[in-house]
Amino acid sequence: GLGPGGFEGLPARVGKDLHFVEAVSGYFDDLSHFTTVRQITALHCRLCEEDPQKNRAPPQFNTLVQLKTHILRQHKLHMCDICLEGRKVFVSEQALYSKQDLDRHNAGCSHVDK
């Protein structure tokens, strides 16, 4: 376990016996947990990952703006900014909408969210 003041020493242990995931500000001593958390918090396009015709790795993005731009340009879909801020799910689990469905969603039509 960690003794008093033990948290201050964690950054120096990264790369030795700990792994760090910036998206959750978390330290992991278990490689499988680290890998899982890093994977679910990464900014990636699930539509590209799910496309069986792609023979290359799906693109990774450094910012949410880059991911949203990609989804709009490549797939003609939108994310709801209100849901991105308030819905407590990972970015990869956020709903994607056509422009028409996003307008309906923002107007409170629940049938587009089913």
Sequence and secondary structure as in RCSB ss.txt:
>XXXX:A:sequence
GLGPGGFEGLPARVGKDLHFVEAVSGYFDDLSHFTTVRQITALHCRLCEEDPQKNRAPPQFNTLVQLKTHILRQH
KLHMCDICLEGRKVFVSEQALYSKQDLDRHNAGCSHVDK
>XXXX:A:secstr
   TTGGGGHHHHBTTTBEEEGGGTEEES HHHHHHHHHHHSEE HHHHH TT  S   EESSHHHHHHHHHHHH
  B  HHHHHH  S GGGS  B HHHHHHHHTT GGGG 
